[in-house]
Amino acid sequence: MMEAAIFLLLPATLAALVGVAVYAMRTGQLMRHLEQMLEDAIQGRFTETQYDESRVSRLEAMLGRFLSASVLSRSQLEADRQALKETIGDISHQTKTPIANMLLYTQLLQEQELSPEVRDLAVQINMQGEKLDQLIQALVKVSRLETGVIALSPEQSEVIPLLEELERSYAPSAQAKGIILYVPGDAAFSACFDPKWTAEALGNILDNAIKYTPPGGQVSVSCQKYELFCRIDVSDTGPGIPEEEQANIFQRFYRGRQVRQADGVGIGLYLSRQIIAGEGGYVKVQSTPGRGSTFSVFLPV
């Protein structure tokens, strides 16, 4: 009796095993096909085909429609980015010559024999022209960074050559203002950063320190290495920043109450933070009104 029962159950067992095998095979084919669709979409070569829902799962068809829409969105995004890149280039190109001519003409005008009133006006025109040029150049840099037109390329580099380059660039302005500028030259630190754009970021911070420190003050740069970051401090003996303003100074076009009369467009610190963040680092500020400020740039080791 038992042998007869086993004999009767054997066909049903074999049929179940075959069913399981067929299901596993179809599932495997479906998963491989879905994986290929995703891989094609990632590589940017996905194209929608005609699906027969009688043999292809509804999930596969829905995924195909979603990926088609994603590829279309990516293409539109690339087109918009290219158009913005061309617009930024046009703005930079079209404004460069008129501003340069305006500055040249005002400089030539100042060399002439002018009445004190007219000479003052020529000086003001020149100052505003330089301010406009700085603003446009800063906006172009920010726009290129934010839209990905300019790609940061961090690489393992020594920090001291970067600081020495900054010292050579800003020592004349510090000396002209009677400010002591100290930059270390003996710390063998290295970090991962884009030399050109990190010089831009630190230069903005150092320029602010010199600009807002009164004559006879001091601006110093120091380095310290941690396990994950290299820290670069730019300290000054300027007026300091009130605590309620410290959260706002990295915003675009923000000017603190105490420095609104000084030259500047209020975009340098914003650009510095964007650059350092793009390299995987960050910027902090510590300041006490009347005791100066310290901006700390943390670059990944």
Secondary structure, DSSP 4 states (H G I P E B T S, - for coil): -HHHHHHHHHHHHHHHHHHHHHHHHHHHHHHHHHHHHHHHHHHT--------TTTS-HHHHHHHHHHHHHHHHHHHHHHHHHHHHHHHHHHHHHHHHHHHHHHHHHHHHHTS---HHHHHHHHHHHHHHHHHHHHHHHHHHHHHHHTTSSPP--EEEEHHHHHHHHHHHHHHHHHHTT-EEE-------EEEE-HHHHHHHHHHHHHHHHHHSPTT-EEEEEEEE-SSEEEEEEEE-S----GGGTTTTTSTT---GGGTTSS--S-HHHHHHHHHHHTT-EEEEEE-TTS-EEEEEEEE-
